[in-house]
């Protein structure tokens, strides 16, 4: 249920802020993909060590340009980085 809420493009910002502290990685990955997630959370996730969450951030079309390059460099270890289209139109 928390993942579905975190994925929802119209989830209230207050809910996303609360879910950002969820210990479940899948919830955080869903928040990282949500184009309406506040930039403060995107920045927080970019600085955390969870590679799957950082990869999800790169698939969020709302990720600020100032975070894309540093995040891509952080993830670059000779393994190609996959950036997919955001599931939200």
Secondary structure, DSSP 4 states (H G I P E B T S, - for coil): -HHHHHH-TT--HHHHHHHTT-S-HHHHHHHHH-TTS-HHHHHHHHHSS-HHHHHHHHT-TTS-HHHHHHHHHHH-SSSPPP----S--
